[in-house]
Amino acid sequence: MPSQETVAALPALFEEHRPQLRAVAYRMLGSFAEADEAVQETRRRLERTGAAPVADPGRWLVTAVGRVSLEMLRARPPGREPPTAPDAEAADPEERGLLADTADHAVLQVLDTLTPAERLAFVLHDLFSVPVDEIAPLVERTPAATRQLAARARRRTEGLDDLPEPDPEQQRQVVAAFLAAARSGDAEALEALLDPDAVLRTDETTTAHGARPVARTVAERAAAATPALVNGVAGLVWPAEGSPRTVLAFTVLDGRITAIDVIADEPHLARVHLSPTGP
């Protein structure tokens, strides 16, 4: 049971840090209503557990609301429409300040294409200065892998997501194994190569989330594809002959695929550099 002293301290702490907590949740979820829900759920959980504040209660609460926001993000159904730009005129003063501080709604739209783990790592580390050592347990990664998650998210927000992967050879091996599993119809092997938080993006819109849904959605197309270098790293193209109508670009971290980008729209294909590779 939580102590009376701990429960009594939480309302004052939440009121003191509520603007910052709401800012974290809003950047994670892209919705004021969902942000408020995340903050309230965080408070309810801490009151139930009686977790005692640490030396830095602000960062402690930021991390707690980040965890709840991550769970809410993971629970969203695939294919959910990206958040629409809030009406600044209808927003209250605090919301208008938050909108101004968020800089550009386009950034939120880019964040909506990230995996939940990438989004949390970027928001907490880059925007709220939480050390990667404290974020790593939330996303179930090592600190080094968490740092890579934040860096990859940063590249996407800066429009630099076509940079080569840190380990091209690992990427080649993982993509080759993915192609082999797709061609053999081995669903279990496909899922094992995907991160549990993996996302499938079609022309920059998230269409599937989670290892099993991503594997099921992309398996048939991947089985008919052939290897190619996509912007200098291993990927797949389909069909095998003639001008490719679809490109599969992979993001690999710690030996698992965290994202597959299906590029089929002509303007997007025009920005992709392709070169053949071995079978």
C-alpha positions in Angstrom: 0.0 0.0 0.0 1.3 3.5 -0.8 2.2 5.6 2.2 0.0 8.6 3.0 3.0 10.9 2.8 3.8 9.7 -0.8 0.2 10.0 -2.0 -0.1 13.4 -0.4 3.0 14.7 -2.2 2.0 13.5 -5.7 -0.8 16.2 -6.4 1.6 19.0 -5.7 4.4 17.4 -7.8 2.0 16.8 -10.7 0.7 20.4 -10.6 4.2 21.8 -10.5 5.4 19.7 -13.4 2.1 19.3 -15.4 3.0 21.6 -18.3 6.2 19.7 -18.9 4.5 16.3 -18.6 1.8 17.4 -21.0 4.5 18.6 -23.4 6.1 15.1 -23.3 2.8 13.3 -23.9 1.8 15.7 -26.6 5.0 15.1 -28.6 4.6 11.4 -28.1 0.9 11.2 -29.0 0.2 14.3 -31.2 -3.1 15.0 -29.4 -4.0 17.2 -26.5 -6.8 14.9 -25.4 -4.5 11.8 -25.5 -1.8 13.8 -23.7 -4.1 14.7 -20.9 -5.2 11.0 -20.7 -1.6 9.9 -20.5 -0.8 12.4 -17.7 -3.8 11.4 -15.7 -3.1 7.7 -16.1 0.5 8.3 -15.0 -0.8 10.0 -11.8 -3.3 7.1 -11.1 -0.5 4.5 -11.5 1.9 6.3 -9.2 -0.8 6.8 -6.6 -1.7 3.1 -6.7 1.9 1.9 -6.4 3.1 4.6 -4.0 6.4 5.0 -5.9 8.4 7.6 -4.0 9.9 10.6 -5.8 13.7 10.5 -6.4 16.3 13.2 -6.2 15.1 14.7 -9.5 11.3 14.4 -9.4 10.8 16.3 -12.6 12.8 13.8 -14.6 11.2 10.9 -12.7 7.8 12.1 -13.7 8.8 12.8 -17.3 10.1 9.2 -17.6 6.9 7.8 -16.0 4.6 9.7 -18.5 6.9 8.7 -21.3 6.3 5.0 -20.4 2.5 5.4 -20.3 2.6 7.3 -23.6 4.7 4.5 -25.2 2.1 2.0 -24.1 -0.7 4.1 -25.6 1.2 4.5 -28.9 1.8 0.8 -29.1 -1.9 0.1 -28.5 -3.0 2.2 -31.5 -4.5 0.3 -34.4 -2.5 0.0 -37.6 -3.4 2.5 -40.4 -4.5 5.2 -37.9 -4.6 8.6 -39.6 -1.8 11.0 -38.6 -2.9 13.7 -36.2 -4.4 16.8 -37.8 -3.0 20.2 -37.0 -4.7 21.7 -33.9 -6.7 24.9 -34.2 -4.5 27.4 -32.5 -7.4 29.9 -32.2 -9.5 27.3 -30.2 -6.6 26.3 -28.0 -6.2 27.5 -24.4 -3.2 29.7 -23.5 -1.1 26.7 -22.4 -1.9 24.8 -25.5 -1.0 27.8 -27.7 2.3 28.1 -25.9 2.9 24.3 -26.5 2.0 24.6 -30.2 4.4 27.5 -30.6 7.2 25.6 -28.8 6.6 22.5 -31.0 7.7 24.7 -33.9 6.1 23.0 -36.8 3.3 20.5 -37.1 5.2 18.8 -39.9 7.7 17.6 -37.2 4.8 15.8 -35.4 3.8 14.2 -38.7 7.4 12.9 -39.1 7.3 11.7 -35.5 4.2 9.8 -36.3 6.1 7.7 -38.9 8.7 6.5 -36.3 8.5 3.3 -34.4 7.2 3.8 -30.8 10.6 3.0 -29.4 12.3 5.5 -31.8 9.8 8.2 -30.9 10.2 7.8 -27.1 14.0 7.7 -27.4 14.0 10.9 -29.5 11.4 12.8 -27.4 12.9 12.0 -24.0 16.6 12.2 -25.0 16.7 15.0 -27.6 13.8 17.2 -26.4 13.8 16.6 -22.6 17.5 15.7 -21.9 16.7 12.3 -20.3 19.9 10.2 -20.3 19.8 7.1 -22.5 20.6 4.9 -19.5 17.2 5.8 -18.1 15.4 5.4 -21.4 16.9 2.0 -22.2 14.8 0.0 -19.8 11.6 1.6 -21.1 12.3 0.4 -24.7 14.0 -2.8 -23.6 17.2 -2.0 -25.4 20.8 -1.5 -24.3 21.9 2.1 -23.8 24.0 1.9 -27.0 21.0 0.7 -29.0 18.8 3.4 -27.4 21.3 6.0 -28.5 21.0 4.7 -32.1 17.2 4.8 -31.9 17.3 8.5 -30.9 19.9 9.2 -33.7 17.8 7.4 -36.3 14.7 9.4 -35.3 16.8 12.6 -35.3 17.8 11.9 -38.9 14.2 11.4 -40.0 13.1 14.7 -38.4 16.0 16.4 -40.2 15.2 14.8 -43.5 18.4 12.8 -43.6 16.8 9.3 -43.4 18.6 8.2 -46.6 22.0 8.1 -44.8 23.7 4.6 -44.8 23.1 2.3 -41.8 25.9 2.1 -39.3 26.6 -1.6 -40.2 26.0 -2.3 -43.9 27.2 -5.9 -43.6 24.8 -6.7 -40.8 22.0 -5.1 -42.9 22.9 -7.2 -45.9 22.8 -10.4 -43.8 19.4 -9.6 -42.2 17.8 -8.6 -45.5 19.1 -11.8 -47.2 17.7 -13.9 -44.3 14.4 -12.0 -44.6 14.2 -12.7 -48.4 15.0 -16.4 -47.9 12.3 -16.7 -45.2 9.7 -14.9 -47.4 10.5 -17.1 -50.4 10.2 -20.3 -48.3 7.0 -19.2 -46.6 8.6 -19.4 -43.2 6.3 -17.1 -41.2 8.1 -17.8 -37.9 11.5 -17.0 -39.3 10.1 -13.7 -40.8 8.7 -12.6 -37.4 12.0 -13.5 -35.7 13.9 -11.1 -37.9 11.5 -8.3 -37.0 11.7 -6.1 -33.9 8.5 -6.5 -31.8 8.0 -2.7 -32.4 8.6 -2.9 -36.1 6.6 -0.7 -38.4 5.7 -0.9 -42.1 5.5 2.4 -43.8 4.0 2.8 -47.3 5.2 6.1 -48.9 5.8 7.5 -45.4 2.5 6.5 -43.9 2.5 3.8 -41.2 0.3 0.9 -42.4 1.3 -1.9 -40.0 2.9 -2.1 -36.5 4.3 -5.1 -34.7 6.3 -8.1 -35.9 3.4 -10.3 -36.9 1.3 -7.7 -38.8 4.3 -6.4 -40.6 5.4 -9.9 -41.6 2.0 -10.8 -42.9 1.5 -7.6 -44.8 4.8 -7.6 -46.6 5.6 -11.4 -47.0 4.1 -11.9 -50.5 5.6 -8.9 -52.0 9.0 -9.6 -50.5 9.0 -13.2 -51.8 8.7 -11.9 -55.3 11.4 -9.3 -54.9 15.1 -9.3 -55.7 18.1 -7.8 -53.8 19.3 -4.3 -54.6 21.3 -1.5 -53.0 18.8 1.1 -51.9 20.6 4.4 -51.2 23.8 2.4 -50.7 22.5 -0.3 -48.3 20.8 -3.7 -48.8 17.1 -3.6 -49.7 14.7 -5.3 -52.2 13.0 -4.3 -55.4 9.9 -5.6 -57.1 9.3 -6.7 -59.8 12.7 -8.3 -60.7 12.8 -7.2 -64.3 12.3 -3.8 -65.9 11.7 -0.6 -64.0 10.9 -1.4 -60.3 7.4 -0.5 -59.3 8.2 -1.0 -55.6 11.2 -0.6 -53.4 11.6 -2.1 -49.9 14.0 -0.2 -47.7 15.0 -1.7 -44.4 16.1 -0.2 -41.1 18.1 -2.7 -39.0 19.2 -2.3 -35.4 20.9 -4.9 -33.2 20.3 -7.6 -35.9 16.6 -7.0 -36.2 14.4 -5.0 -38.6 12.8 -2.1 -36.9 11.2 -0.6 -40.0 10.4 -1.4 -43.6 9.6 1.4 -46.0 7.6 0.4 -49.0 8.3 3.1 -51.7 5.9 2.9 -54.6 4.9 6.5 -55.3 6.7 8.0 -58.3 7.9 11.1 -56.6 9.3 9.0 -53.8 10.9 6.5 -56.1 12.5 9.4 -58.0 14.5 10.3 -54.8 15.8 6.7 -54.3 19.2 5.6 -55.7 19.1 2.0 -56.8 21.9 -0.3 -57.9 21.9 -4.1 -58.4 23.6 -6.5 -56.0 24.2 -10.3 -55.9 21.4 -12.9 -55.6 
